Amino acid sequence: MLKVDITDFGYTEKTVLKNLDFTVEKGKHISILGESGCGKSTLLKIIYGLLHVENGTVFWNDIELLGPNFNLVPGEPFIKYLAQDFDLMPYISVADNIGKHLSRRFMRQREERINELLEVVDMTAFADVHVKLLSGGQKQRVALARAIAKEPELLLLDEPFSHIDNFRRNALRRNLYAYLKKENITCITATHDSEEALSFSDEIKMMREGQFIQTATPEALFENPKNAYVASFFGDVNTLELDGEKHLIMPHQLEVSESETGLKATVIKSYFKGSYYLVEAEAQGQKIYFNTVDDLDKDTFVYLKLKL
Ligand SMILES: Nc1ncnc2c1ncn2[C@@H]1O[C@H](COP(=O)(O)OP(=O)(O)OP(=O)(O)O)[C@@H](O)[C@H]1O
């Protein structure tokens, strides 16, 4: 189990992280979701041991992770940290880049293990290609394979799919997180991609300005965001006054009423989203967003009600 307790941390006098006190059970997958600059990478670097925290502790089971002021070589051997600027060796092949990071117990079945890892990241066809000839997304996939090659107990991923095209991203995420679950590897992923956090985490920690503002399962966070900021990560959000109280309502929670009852709205524009339309409308002088199956024309009147 990972146990982090950071009272505060800053690179300069400015506080970057504050009051982070949490645990992650073995084998669990946690997403740290937050906007750029909120402190996600800083937290991962502290856990891995790249930054010294004066006011705080990090434990892996009973071992205190002491950080760079106590370790000559920063980073713990049982943790792997995949930074945003993955550094691979450009003049050797994909297979050799991975092979150099295998744990000792795989030395005998070196080739088999490399093939298994190449499959996880769907790079089998590139095994013999020099890394310098790969695209950014392909390099990121090699870096992912290299990060899991040593069978870490804890894997820290910083925006791990940022360079990978949509076409591959979903299959790759499914493969990788299924592999990590199978191997019971604990994983913390820093991301600003809410879709990724929703589909592939046991728990999401929503970070804002260095603090966690809500921690919940993906389902609970999506259905009951604490405030408009959290809700805005999952799409356009409506703040509606109902019975004298303000409520956060997501577009998918509204539907067009068959009868002329409910909140009257005038359509401004419909946006095609693939399997539905997101409609921007105006009601009582406010913008309101809802989803429909049909494309609604500008200036159409609709009555909206809450979906049961
Ligand atoms: N080496 C550094 N020295 C000084 N300030 C830094 C340093 N690294 C990061 N910061 C600052 O700390 C804050 C948090 O940065 P951090 O990289 O942790 O954010 P992040 O949430 O990971 O952002 P992103 O999603 O863009 O990677 C930012 O205000 C950043 O400017």
PDBQT file of the ligand as one rigid body, heavy atoms in Angstrom, charges set to zero:
ROOT
HETATM    1  N1  LIG A 401      11.094  22.815 -11.691  1.00  0.00    +0.000 N 
HETATM    2  C1  LIG A 401      10.178  23.731 -11.353  1.00  0.00    +0.000 A 
HETATM    3  N2  LIG A 401      10.539  24.887 -10.762  1.00  0.00    +0.000 NA
HETATM    4  C2  LIG A 401       9.622  25.825 -10.401  1.00  0.00    +0.000 A 
HETATM    5  N3  LIG A 401       8.289  25.660 -10.578  1.00  0.00    +0.000 NA
HETATM    6  C3  LIG A 401       7.868  24.529 -11.153  1.00  0.00    +0.000 A 
HETATM    7  C4  LIG A 401       8.787  23.495 -11.580  1.00  0.00    +0.000 A 
HETATM    8  N4  LIG A 401       8.074  22.470 -12.105  1.00  0.00    +0.000 NA
HETATM    9  C5  LIG A 401       6.765  22.848 -12.041  1.00  0.00    +0.000 A 
HETATM   10  N5  LIG A 401       6.646  24.078 -11.469  1.00  0.00    +0.000 N 
HETATM   11  C6  LIG A 401       5.367  24.782 -11.187  1.00  0.00    +0.000 C 
HETATM   12  O1  LIG A 401       4.593  23.984 -10.298  1.00  0.00    +0.000 OA
HETATM   13  C7  LIG A 401       3.218  24.033 -10.664  1.00  0.00    +0.000 C 
HETATM   14  C8  LIG A 401       2.698  22.601 -10.888  1.00  0.00    +0.000 C 
HETATM   15  O2  LIG A 401       3.354  22.060 -12.037  1.00  0.00    +0.000 OA
HETATM   16  P1  LIG A 401       3.142  20.555 -12.489  1.00  0.00    +0.000 P 
HETATM   17  O3  LIG A 401       4.075  20.278 -13.624  1.00  0.00    +0.000 OA
HETATM   18  O4  LIG A 401       3.201  19.673 -11.323  1.00  0.00    +0.000 OA
HETATM   19  O5  LIG A 401       1.621  20.615 -13.020  1.00  0.00    +0.000 OA
HETATM   20  P2  LIG A 401       0.778  19.552 -13.861  1.00  0.00    +0.000 P 
HETATM   21  O6  LIG A 401      -0.572  19.524 -13.255  1.00  0.00    +0.000 OA
HETATM   22  O7  LIG A 401       1.509  18.282 -13.970  1.00  0.00    +0.000 OA
HETATM   23  O8  LIG A 401       0.688  20.258 -15.288  1.00  0.00    +0.000 OA
HETATM   24  P3  LIG A 401       0.689  19.582 -16.766  1.00  0.00    +0.000 P 
HETATM   25  O9  LIG A 401      -0.616  18.868 -16.902  1.00  0.00    +0.000 OA
HETATM   26  O10 LIG A 401       0.776  20.795 -17.663  1.00  0.00    +0.000 OA
HETATM   27  O11 LIG A 401       1.866  18.689 -16.851  1.00  0.00    +0.000 OA
HETATM   28  C9  LIG A 401       3.118  24.931 -11.884  1.00  0.00    +0.000 C 
HETATM   29  O12 LIG A 401       2.737  26.215 -11.442  1.00  0.00    +0.000 OA
HETATM   30  C10 LIG A 401       4.521  24.944 -12.433  1.00  0.00    +0.000 C 
HETATM   31  O13 LIG A 401       4.779  26.169 -13.056  1.00  0.00    +0.000 OA
ENDROOT
TORSDOF 0
